[in-house]
Amino acid sequence: MRNIIHIFILLIAFASIGQSVEKINGKSIEAVLKAKDSPQNYAFKGGEWLKFKMSYSNFLNAGFSTMEVRETTNNQKEAFHILGKGKSTGIVSLFFNVKDDYQTYMYKESLLPYRFIRKIDEGGYTKDEEILFNHDKNEATVKNYKHNTVDKHPIGNDIQDLLSSLYFLRNQNLTNLKVGDEIELKMFIDKEVTNFKLRFLGTEVVKTKFGKVKSLKFRPMVQAGRVFKEQESLTIWISDDENKIPLLIKASLAVGSLRADLDEFKGLAHPFNIIF
């Protein structure tokens, strides 16, 4: 159960669609994803807040997850401070309580993270970790406060963490994507660089509590087995506008299914295009 709840929370805030994009169908990111015309025209801004409702097998309320954007500075550089929190509620919390706190700090100019915080308590399983990124040296320093250890690990260029990855990808222009295009992704997690593939499935109108919204549909390639039913069990929809916020996530599991829906929002940088 711990793995299911943990993955569900990550689907929303951290592993949904964003890691550092390297290639699409073998082409470099520069050849496919064009940066926005102005580096100041971000898809998000300080004050943005998103809340997601999570359910198990379409009827059991499993919890909520929130993401918030704040503005800060580091070494006299403007930066974003992004907070992702997840909490189980209802019947689930009675027998399996989850309280997760993820935070990332990323420079505005490069959208690269320089600090990542992960504090989780999932049914008694805890983790208290901080990662400091040195992109000049391509090195990540991992501080484990639970075990009082400090480790250094090599990282590649333009590496992202679990949370910064989503916001990095949100700020890309995805209009050149074609159905079937695959995006190769990488991020630093659990002391190693992890690679993923993400397939673009096209556009689709999604029904939300706010109305119908045009969306971009993606399918990450996940490992089939104990948690997911098969390799292509996870599907994600994001708004097809300048915000690119997650709208809906569905996952078929070995037992049951998981769903996450956008439940509340405020402080968006751009208009939220609701069709009707």
C-alpha positions as semicolon CSV with decimal commas, in nm:
position;residue;x (nm);y (nm);z (nm)
1;M;0,000;0,000;0,000
2;R;0,286;0,238;0,077
3;N;0,417;0,211;-0,278
4;I;0,074;0,279;-0,427
5;I;0,011;0,596;-0,225
6;H;0,367;0,718;-0,278
7;I;0,348;0,673;-0,655
8;F;0,007;0,836;-0,664
9;I;0,141;1,150;-0,499
10;L;0,443;1,152;-0,731
11;L;0,214;1,126;-1,034
12;I;0,072;1,465;-0,950
13;A;0,356;1,680;-0,841
14;F;0,677;1,520;-0,936
15;A;0,688;1,243;-1,193
16;S;0,400;1,351;-1,405
17;I;0,561;1,489;-1,720
18;G;0,873;1,657;-1,631
19;Q;1,229;1,554;-1,620
20;S;1,516;1,708;-1,811
21;V;1,428;1,667;-2,177
22;E;1,716;1,539;-2,390
23;K;1,572;1,401;-2,714
24;I;1,251;1,359;-2,908
25;N;1,264;1,075;-3,161
26;G;1,642;1,096;-3,158
27;K;1,656;1,472;-3,219
28;S;1,805;1,714;-2,968
29;I;1,569;1,927;-2,764
30;E;1,690;2,237;-2,951
31;A;1,563;2,091;-3,276
32;V;1,216;2,012;-3,145
33;L;1,126;2,214;-2,837
34;K;1,168;2,587;-2,891
35;A;1,219;2,813;-2,593
36;K;0,964;3,086;-2,535
37;D;1,024;3,415;-2,715
38;S;1,113;3,587;-2,391
39;P;1,279;3,423;-2,090
40;Q;1,048;3,629;-1,870
41;N;0,733;3,482;-2,025
42;Y;0,706;3,188;-1,786
43;A;0,424;2,938;-1,783
44;F;0,393;2,998;-1,407
45;K;0,461;3,273;-1,156
46;G;0,487;3,334;-0,785
47;G;0,148;3,284;-0,624
48;E;0,039;2,992;-0,841
49;W;-0,131;2,721;-0,633
50;L;-0,277;2,392;-0,756
51;K;-0,470;2,131;-0,561
52;F;-0,543;1,777;-0,680
53;K;-0,794;1,526;-0,551
54;M;-0,678;1,164;-0,552
55;S;-0,906;0,860;-0,565
56;Y;-0,858;0,484;-0,568
57;S;-1,064;0,270;-0,809
58;N;-1,275;0,581;-0,892
59;F;-1,471;0,586;-0,565
60;L;-1,239;0,581;-0,261
61;N;-1,102;0,920;-0,159
62;A;-0,728;0,864;-0,114
63;G;-0,598;1,213;-0,042
64;F;-0,491;1,550;-0,176
65;S;-0,176;1,695;-0,326
66;T;-0,085;2,063;-0,367
67;M;0,180;2,254;-0,558
68;E;0,273;2,615;-0,485
69;V;0,514;2,858;-0,653
70;R;0,696;3,127;-0,458
71;E;0,971;3,368;-0,562
72;T;1,309;3,402;-0,390
73;T;1,678;3,482;-0,457
74;N;2,005;3,294;-0,420
75;N;2,356;3,431;-0,478
76;Q;2,190;3,751;-0,600
77;K;2,003;3,557;-0,868
78;E;1,625;3,545;-0,902
79;A;1,479;3,203;-0,833
80;F;1,158;3,007;-0,780
81;H;1,080;2,818;-0,461
82;I;0,830;2,543;-0,538
83;L;0,653;2,339;-0,271
84;G;0,478;2,009;-0,332
85;K;0,281;1,845;-0,052
86;G;0,077;1,526;-0,037
87;K;-0,151;1,392;0,236
88;S;-0,380;1,092;0,266
89;T;-0,735;1,151;0,391
90;G;-1,055;0,967;0,473
91;I;-1,058;0,592;0,518
92;V;-0,709;0,555;0,370
93;S;-0,553;0,772;0,642
94;L;-0,710;0,557;0,914
95;F;-0,495;0,256;0,829
96;F;-0,219;0,416;0,623
97;N;-0,129;0,777;0,698
98;V;0,079;0,969;0,442
99;K;0,237;1,311;0,481
100;D;0,487;1,416;0,212
101;D;0,680;1,741;0,172
102;Y;0,884;1,809;-0,143
103;Q;1,053;2,140;-0,220
104;T;1,277;2,260;-0,498
105;Y;1,467;2,583;-0,556
106;M;1,546;2,665;-0,920
107;Y;1,706;2,964;-1,090
108;K;1,472;3,166;-1,310
109;E;1,724;3,219;-1,587
110;S;1,814;2,853;-1,646
111;L;1,524;2,674;-1,470
112;L;1,785;2,443;-1,318
113;P;1,749;2,335;-0,953
114;Y;2,013;2,423;-0,695
115;R;1,844;2,270;-0,389
116;F;1,592;1,991;-0,337
117;I;1,423;1,885;-0,012
118;R;1,237;1,558;0,044
119;K;1,065;1,488;0,378
120;I;0,818;1,203;0,375
121;D;0,628;0,989;0,625
122;E;0,430;0,712;0,460
123;G;0,282;0,464;0,702
124;G;0,595;0,477;0,916
125;Y;0,839;0,480;0,623
126;T;1,032;0,807;0,655
127;K;1,291;0,997;0,455
128;D;1,460;1,329;0,536
129;E;1,691;1,430;0,254
130;E;1,841;1,739;0,093
131;I;2,022;1,757;-0,242
132;L;2,249;2,045;-0,342
133;F;2,321;2,073;-0,715
134;N;2,649;2,212;-0,850
135;H;2,592;2,242;-1,224
136;D;2,939;2,385;-1,288
137;K;3,099;2,068;-1,150
138;N;2,817;1,836;-1,262
139;E;2,791;1,713;-0,905
140;A;2,508;1,654;-0,657
141;T;2,562;1,649;-0,281
142;V;2,308;1,433;-0,100
143;K;2,254;1,501;0,271
144;N;2,062;1,227;0,450
145;Y;1,950;1,370;0,785
146;K;1,787;1,047;0,895
147;H;2,116;0,854;0,879
148;N;2,345;1,157;0,918
149;T;2,538;1,092;0,595
150;V;2,671;1,313;0,313
151;D;2,747;1,173;-0,033
152;K;2,859;1,328;-0,360
153;H;2,744;1,192;-0,697
154;P;2,819;1,280;-1,060
155;I;2,533;1,419;-1,267
156;G;2,494;1,507;-1,634
157;N;2,423;1,842;-1,794
158;D;2,090;2,012;-1,729
159;I;1,980;1,755;-1,473
160;Q;1,650;1,810;-1,293
161;D;1,503;1,681;-0,968
162;L;1,161;1,526;-0,907
163;L;0,979;1,857;-0,869
164;S;1,179;2,104;-1,079
165;S;1,140;1,873;-1,376
166;L;0,767;1,943;-1,412
167;Y;0,818;2,319;-1,407
168;F;1,106;2,297;-1,652
169;L;0,890;2,115;-1,906
170;R;0,592;2,342;-1,847
171;N;0,803;2,631;-1,970
172;Q;0,879;2,468;-2,305
173;N;0,692;2,524;-2,631
174;L;0,536;2,188;-2,719
175;T;0,357;2,299;-3,036
176;N;0,601;2,110;-3,261
177;L;0,522;1,772;-3,109
178;K;0,358;1,515;-3,335
179;V;0,153;1,212;-3,233
180;G;0,390;0,927;-3,154
181;D;0,688;1,149;-3,070
182;E;0,885;1,015;-2,776
183;I;1,063;1,242;-2,530
184;E;1,366;1,101;-2,351
185;L;1,383;1,225;-1,993
186;K;1,634;1,220;-1,710
187;M;1,638;1,326;-1,345
188;F;1,844;1,273;-1,031
189;I;1,664;1,072;-0,763
190;D;1,774;0,831;-0,491
191;K;2,143;0,900;-0,556
192;E;2,134;0,820;-0,926
193;V;2,033;0,954;-1,265
194;T;1,711;0,792;-1,384
195;N;1,597;0,784;-1,747
196;F;1,241;0,775;-1,876
197;K;1,051;0,791;-2,201
198;L;0,735;0,990;-2,255
199;R;0,510;0,942;-2,561
200;F;0,289;1,218;-2,699
201;L;-0,059;1,082;-2,779
202;G;-0,214;1,397;-2,923
203;T;-0,478;1,647;-2,812
204;E;-0,804;1,571;-2,634
205;V;-1,086;1,763;-2,465
206;V;-1,098;1,671;-2,095
207;K;-1,401;1,718;-1,871
208;T;-1,305;1,884;-1,541
209;K;-1,506;2,028;-1,252
210;F;-1,446;2,370;-1,408
211;G;-1,569;2,274;-1,755
212;K;-1,422;2,115;-2,065
213;V;-1,057;2,195;-2,137
214;K;-0,842;2,121;-2,441
215;S;-0,543;1,916;-2,332
216;L;-0,218;1,754;-2,442
217;K;-0,211;1,381;-2,370
218;F;0,106;1,194;-2,270
219;R;0,193;0,838;-2,173
220;P;0,511;0,772;-1,972
221;M;0,669;0,430;-2,016
222;V;0,668;0,274;-1,667
223;Q;0,792;-0,059;-1,542
224;A;0,525;-0,328;-1,541
225;G;0,505;-0,565;-1,248
226;R;0,420;-0,534;-0,881
227;V;0,259;-0,186;-0,893
228;F;0,160;-0,099;-1,249
229;K;-0,054;-0,338;-1,451
230;E;0,154;-0,305;-1,767
231;Q;0,421;-0,083;-1,922
232;E;0,169;0,163;-2,066
233;S;-0,061;0,187;-1,764
234;L;-0,012;0,559;-1,691
235;T;-0,175;0,845;-1,885
236;I;-0,147;1,219;-1,816
237;W;-0,339;1,519;-1,954
238;I;-0,209;1,879;-1,928
239;S;-0,384;2,198;-2,035
240;D;-0,314;2,296;-2,395
241;D;-0,252;2,661;-2,315
242;E;0,034;2,874;-2,186
243;N;-0,007;2,741;-1,830
244;K;0,039;2,371;-1,912
245;I;-0,101;2,259;-1,577
246;P;-0,183;1,892;-1,505
247;L;-0,557;1,831;-1,539
248;L;-0,599;1,457;-1,500
249;I;-0,383;1,152;-1,433
250;K;-0,497;0,790;-1,458
251;A;-0,303;0,477;-1,365
252;S;-0,404;0,112;-1,396
253;L;-0,245;-0,090;-1,117
254;A;-0,193;-0,459;-1,059
255;V;-0,485;-0,422;-0,816
256;G;-0,735;-0,143;-0,885
257;S;-0,668;0,197;-1,038
258;L;-0,562;0,546;-0,934
259;R;-0,694;0,881;-1,051
260;A;-0,597;1,241;-0,980
261;D;-0,810;1,541;-1,081
262;L;-0,738;1,912;-1,066
263;D;-0,961;2,027;-0,780
264;E;-0,867;2,392;-0,714
265;F;-0,632;2,655;-0,856
266;K;-0,534;3,019;-0,816
267;G;-0,268;3,264;-0,926
268;L;-0,217;3,128;-1,279
269;A;0,019;3,327;-1,500
270;H;-0,210;3,303;-1,803
271;P;-0,582;3,262;-1,878
272;F;-0,721;2,913;-1,815
273;N;-0,891;2,826;-2,143
274;I;-1,217;2,658;-2,048
275;I;-1,422;2,571;-2,359
276;F;-1,763;2,549;-2,184
